[in-house]
Amino acid sequence: MLKQCFLVLIALALGFAIACREEASPASTLPTNITNATPSPTSSVLSGEVPPPTPAFATRGTTLPTYGPQDISENVTELTPAGRQPGQGSTMLPTVAPTLIDDPEATLEESPTATPLSELLPLRLVRLDLEEAFPDLEDLPRMVHLTYPSDGSGRLFVVLQEGKIVVFPGERNVSDAVDFLDIRQRVNSGGEQGLLGLAFDPNYSSNGYFYVNYTTQGNTLISRFSTDSADPGRADASSELVLMRIPQPFPNHNGGTLAFGHDGYLYIGLGDGGGGGDPLGSGQDLTTLLGAMLRIDVLDASPDRPYAIPPDNPFVHFEARGEIWAYGLRNPWRFSFDRQNGDLWAGDVGQNSFEEVDLVQRGGNYGWNTLEGNHCFSPRTGCDPSGTLLPVIEYGSDKGCSVIGGYVYRGTAIPSLAGTYLYGDFCSGEVHGFRFENGEVAGHSLLVDSGFMITSFGEDQQGEIYALSQDGGIYRLKADG
Ligand SMILES: [Ca+2]
């Protein structure tokens, strides 16, 4: 407990509360424009269709509700869905807003696990260690992501919150990271804002495109950039094509991750827009992009048509934003795809009481702000969780403060970890893992206590996992002993 408090104090001193729960700032941070995002140029897919009955969802009011910092640690009602004890196991409620899923096999496919769990070491017996991956590399300030392009170059790219991306060879003896992109002048950075995410185009080797997620004053921008055709080690900062500009009513809860699914579409995690307790009701509002996982087609992006909405997105036939893939999310700071079977795993940062890990499915409602984890949030008692999907894992504020979603391990260096989903916590610094097969969690356990504040995990092309430390170090997961 002392450690946690100490770490929190450090974080506050550094002014870096990335992904951490907010203490909602007062009305002075309210922008004047809180209207919904403008319909996308491609939302015409909504027209010409006879819409089925409109799903029941809350629509945003026209006036701001009053709110303030709240102690919601009391009066939390724990749900007990049929056949499931809260906090145990993995089962999700079977009521996945069934009327909204007209073709459940459209994109999610069953994929067998390579090694049956029964042949793996029980996870509780797997102990990991962390070693500094690049001991000669200078500490990088405020790292928020590490990733790679599928070009076989072995290079690693690290996103710095202030608005830079640096690149270096993924070799232990590397000593220098060089600037790949510098858009600090365009980025509003600090607190939970900044350059927050990076995804390379699946065809990066041929087109040199990559995509970023960053905040400006009052907006989240999703942009495409090109790599300098004369220098693969440098991006062309003048090549920006803004794909989406999403109004952010508050500075916090911006989500930040973007990643390509196995279907070739770009997925974007957006928080509820901030404040505290989702004052605008964004989580359950399908007419706003906030509080949702988006899925867009950027294959033929151009200034006139920056993206298209995949026709099999779940809400294209409804009075809703067609970009939405799943909703009811509070702040999905980090999510990833299982590189083997394409499963989408997200860590959704909680309000003040519960952190959660979700297996995000097409059309799924992940509960916020009706629920925080498995528990009633609004109203605090007697809420109606019907149609929502419960977390695969949740933990309380006694175990940490902000979940940091990780990856399903598909590397080769630690065979005993195969198929394990890893996640961490910003405050506790602990890395936990579990396996998931046939809808069940197995072996959920502590794998290593990093001793530092984890801002994100990263993955290289070989599937090895890295943990990024608040204090600037990049650590590689390795087997203990
Ligand atoms: Ca939830």
Residues whose N, C-alpha, C, O or C-beta is under 5 A from the ligand:
A	BS01	CA	G328 Y366 G367 W368 L371 G373 L389
